[in-house]
Amino acid sequence: MEAKEQDVSLGANKFPERQPIGIAAQSHDDGKDYKEPPPAPLFEPSELTSWSFYRAGIAEFVATFLFLYITILTVMGVNKSDSKCKTVGIQGIAWSFGGMIFALVYCTAGISGGHINPAVTFGLFLARKLSLTRAVFYIVMQVLGAICGAGVVKGFEGKKFFGDKNGGANFVAPGYTKGDGLGAEIIGTFVLVYTVFSATDAKRSARDSHVPILAPLPIGFAVFLVHLATIPITGTGINPARSLGAAIIFNKDLGWDDQWIFWVGPFIGAALAAVYHTVVIRAIPFKSS
């Protein structure tokens, strides 16, 4: 038991409640006298000399790699059939994205916090849940993992078929404007990041011990629901690493023309969710120290 506690202290929980995804958010308070955790420093040089920092980055890389591999392969399988009735269809694609987030957040929460998405990392950074150093490192590793995941799918499917079927790249569908696509990405990411904040709220964890254990479930379900709603509009990005990784491997104009939407939209949505949760829901800036 002592060894287990030592291992956890070297992981994401070395800096308490700064990576509050999933079980990593579990509070050690007795639930009666809750105290707001201090904000993470902007720069934390000591992280750069800690193995837990690099272990967390590797976990983000592997998780994002697996996420892109399973989800893009599912998309390609749907596109491969001459009839959507013979495949899992849009519902299956949505379940693939949501289910993988559920599984991967559960698996990596205690190591990196289970972000698997630059927009989530950005939102948590704005809420001062992690340092800029860690946020930048996570985003770089997430993007690299996404590129590798999409690359493996291309290797399986073949260059011609992968290119003919759009390679799982995100773009605004015909019949919708750029503004429609941007709005869908903003609102979709807001739903996701707001769910992340709510499901992993440290104060709720202090009061209801089951909340952090169940956190991956509502997060994955939020991803599923957003995909159901916005796949017909943008293919659903809400994850800049997912969109960029697929675009780089697809490497055609269709994947690049709307790429800015899949960065600007999610980052705006994440920022709005962070402000809403911090200022409105928790009213942290108005609390006396």
C-alpha positions in Angstrom: 0.0 0.0 0.0 2.9 2.3 0.8 4.5 1.7 -2.5 1.2 2.4 -4.3 0.9 5.7 -2.5 4.5 6.6 -3.4 3.8 5.9 -7.1 0.8 8.1 -7.1 2.7 10.9 -5.5 5.2 10.8 -8.3 2.4 11.0 -10.9 -0.2 13.7 -11.7 -1.1 14.0 -8.0 2.3 15.4 -7.2 0.7 18.7 -7.8 -2.7 18.2 -6.1 -5.8 18.9 -8.1 -4.0 20.5 -11.0 -4.9 17.8 -13.5 -8.4 17.0 -12.2 -9.6 14.5 -14.9 -11.1 11.3 -13.7 -9.8 9.6 -10.6 -6.8 12.0 -10.4 -9.3 14.6 -9.1 -10.2 12.6 -6.0 -10.0 14.9 -3.0 -8.4 13.8 0.3 -10.5 16.2 2.3 -13.1 14.9 4.7 -15.8 16.8 2.8 -16.7 19.1 5.7 -14.2 21.9 5.5 -13.3 22.3 1.9 -10.6 24.7 0.9 -10.0 25.9 -2.6 -6.7 24.5 -3.9 -4.2 27.2 -4.9 -3.8 27.9 -8.6 -1.0 26.3 -10.4 2.0 28.6 -11.1 2.4 29.8 -14.6 5.9 28.3 -14.9 7.0 25.3 -12.8 10.7 24.6 -13.7 10.9 21.7 -11.2 8.5 19.7 -13.5 11.2 19.6 -16.2 13.4 17.5 -13.9 10.7 15.1 -12.8 10.1 11.8 -14.4 6.4 12.1 -13.7 6.2 15.1 -16.1 7.6 13.1 -19.0 5.6 10.0 -18.1 2.5 12.1 -18.3 3.4 13.4 -21.7 4.1 9.9 -23.0 0.6 8.8 -21.6 -1.0 11.7 -23.5 0.9 10.7 -26.7 -0.2 7.0 -26.4 -3.8 7.9 -25.5 -4.2 10.3 -28.5 -2.5 7.8 -30.8 -5.0 5.1 -29.8 -7.9 7.6 -30.0 -7.1 8.5 -33.6 -6.4 4.9 -34.6 -9.7 3.5 -33.4 -11.9 6.5 -34.4 -10.4 7.2 -37.9 -10.4 3.5 -38.7 -14.1 3.5 -37.7 -14.8 6.4 -40.0 -12.9 4.8 -42.9 -14.9 1.6 -42.4 -18.2 3.5 -42.7 -16.9 5.3 -45.8 -15.7 2.0 -47.3 -19.2 0.5 -47.6 -21.6 1.3 -50.5 -24.4 1.6 -48.0 -24.5 3.2 -44.6 -27.1 0.5 -43.6 -24.3 -2.1 -43.9 -22.1 -0.3 -41.4 -22.3 1.2 -37.9 -23.2 4.5 -39.5 -23.1 7.9 -37.8 -24.3 6.5 -34.5 -21.4 4.0 -34.6 -18.9 6.7 -35.3 -20.2 8.8 -32.4 -20.0 5.8 -30.1 -16.4 5.1 -31.3 -15.3 8.6 -30.3 -17.3 8.7 -27.1 -16.3 5.2 -26.1 -12.6 5.7 -26.7 -12.6 8.9 -24.6 -14.4 7.1 -21.8 -11.9 4.3 -21.9 -8.8 6.4 -22.3 -9.7 9.0 -19.7 -10.2 6.1 -17.3 -6.9 4.6 -18.2 -4.7 7.7 -18.1 -6.5 9.9 -15.5 -4.1 9.0 -12.7 -1.0 9.6 -14.8 -1.5 12.7 -16.9 -5.1 13.7 -16.0 -6.4 12.1 -19.2 -6.8 15.3 -21.4 -6.3 13.7 -24.9 -7.4 17.0 -26.3 -5.6 20.4 -26.6 -8.9 22.2 -26.0 -9.3 20.4 -22.7 -5.7 21.2 -21.8 -6.2 24.9 -22.7 -9.4 25.2 -20.7 -7.8 23.7 -17.6 -4.8 25.9 -18.1 -7.0 29.0 -18.2 -8.6 27.8 -14.9 -5.1 27.5 -13.5 -5.3 23.7 -13.0 -1.9 23.1 -14.6 1.2 25.1 -15.5 1.9 26.6 -18.9 4.9 24.3 -19.1 2.8 21.2 -18.7 0.0 22.5 -21.0 2.4 23.2 -23.9 4.1 19.8 -23.4 0.7 18.0 -23.4 -0.5 19.7 -26.6 2.7 18.9 -28.4 2.5 15.2 -27.4 -1.2 15.1 -28.3 -0.6 16.4 -31.8 2.3 13.9 -32.3 0.1 11.1 -31.1 -2.7 12.1 -33.4 -0.4 12.2 -36.5 0.9 8.8 -35.7 -2.5 7.3 -35.1 -3.9 8.7 -38.4 -0.7 7.6 -40.2 -1.2 3.9 -39.1 -4.7 4.0 -40.4 -3.5 5.3 -43.8 -1.0 2.4 -43.8 -3.7 -0.1 -43.3 -6.2 1.3 -45.8 -3.7 2.3 -48.5 -2.9 5.7 -49.9 -5.5 5.7 -52.7 -8.5 4.6 -50.7 -7.5 6.8 -47.7 -7.3 9.8 -50.1 -10.5 9.0 -52.0 -12.5 8.7 -48.7 -11.1 12.0 -47.2 -9.0 10.3 -44.6 -11.2 11.1 -41.7 -10.4 14.8 -42.1 -12.7 17.5 -40.8 -14.2 20.1 -43.1 -17.4 22.1 -43.2 -20.0 20.1 -45.1 -21.7 21.4 -48.3 -24.8 23.4 -47.4 -23.2 25.0 -44.3 -21.2 28.2 -44.0 -17.9 28.7 -42.3 -19.8 30.5 -39.6 -22.0 27.5 -39.1 -19.0 25.3 -38.7 -17.3 27.7 -36.3 -20.4 28.0 -34.2 -20.8 24.2 -34.1 -17.2 23.7 -32.9 -17.5 26.4 -30.3 -20.7 25.0 -28.8 -19.6 21.4 -29.1 -16.3 22.1 -27.3 -18.1 24.1 -24.7 -20.3 21.1 -23.9 -17.3 18.9 -23.6 -15.1 21.1 -21.5 -18.0 22.2 -19.3 -18.7 18.5 -18.6 -15.0 18.0 -17.8 -15.1 20.8 -15.2 -18.4 19.6 -13.7 -17.5 16.0 -13.6 -14.1 16.5 -12.0 -14.9 19.5 -9.7 -12.8 19.1 -6.6 -15.4 20.5 -4.3 -17.9 17.9 -5.5 -15.2 15.3 -5.0 -14.8 16.3 -1.4 -18.5 16.0 -0.8 -19.4 13.0 -3.0 -16.6 10.4 -3.2 -18.2 8.6 -6.2 -18.0 11.7 -8.5 -14.3 11.4 -9.5 -14.6 7.6 -10.1 -17.6 8.1 -12.5 -16.0 11.2 -14.2 -14.9 9.4 -17.4 -18.5 8.3 -18.1 -20.1 11.7 -18.5 -17.1 13.0 -20.4 -17.3 10.2 -22.9 -21.0 10.5 -23.1 -20.7 14.3 -23.9 -18.3 13.5 -26.7 -20.8 10.9 -28.1 -23.7 13.4 -28.0 -21.8 16.2 -29.6 -20.7 13.9 -32.4 -24.3 12.9 -33.0 -25.3 16.5 -33.4 -22.4 17.9 -35.4 -21.0 15.1 -37.6 -23.3 16.3 -40.4 -21.9 19.8 -40.1 -18.2 19.5 -39.6 -17.5 15.8 -39.1 -17.1 17.0 -35.5 -13.7 18.2 -34.4 -13.9 19.6 -30.9 -10.3 18.3 -30.6 -7.6 20.3 -32.5 -5.1 17.4 -32.3 -7.6 15.0 -33.9 -8.3 17.5 -36.7 -4.7 18.4 -37.4 -3.5 14.8 -37.3 -6.0 13.7 -39.8 -5.3 16.8 -42.0 -1.6 16.2 -42.1 -1.9 12.6 -43.1 -4.7 13.3 -45.6 -2.7 16.3 -46.9 -5.2 17.7 -49.4 -6.8 21.1 -49.7 -10.1 19.7 -48.4 -8.4 19.0 -45.1 -6.6 22.3 -44.9 -9.2 24.8 -46.1 -11.2 24.9 -42.9 -8.4 23.8 -40.5 -8.5 27.2 -38.7 -12.1 26.5 -37.6 -11.0 23.4 -35.8 -8.5 25.3 -33.7 -10.2 28.7 -33.2 -13.6 27.1 -32.4 -12.5 24.6 -29.8 -10.2 27.1 -28.1 -13.0 29.6 -27.8 -15.4 27.0 -26.6 -12.9 25.8 -24.0 -12.2 29.4 -22.8 -15.9 30.1 -22.4 -16.4 26.8 -20.5 -13.5 27.7 -18.2 -14.9 31.2 -17.5 -18.4 30.0 -17.0 -17.4 27.3 -14.5 -14.9 29.4 -12.6 -16.8 32.7 -12.5 -20.5 31.7 -12.7 -20.8 28.2 -11.3 -18.1 28.3 -8.7 -17.8 32.1 -8.3 -14.1 31.6 -7.3 -13.0 35.2 -8.1 -15.7 36.6 -5.7 -14.7 34.4 -2.7 -12.8 36.0 0.1 -9.4 34.5 0.7 
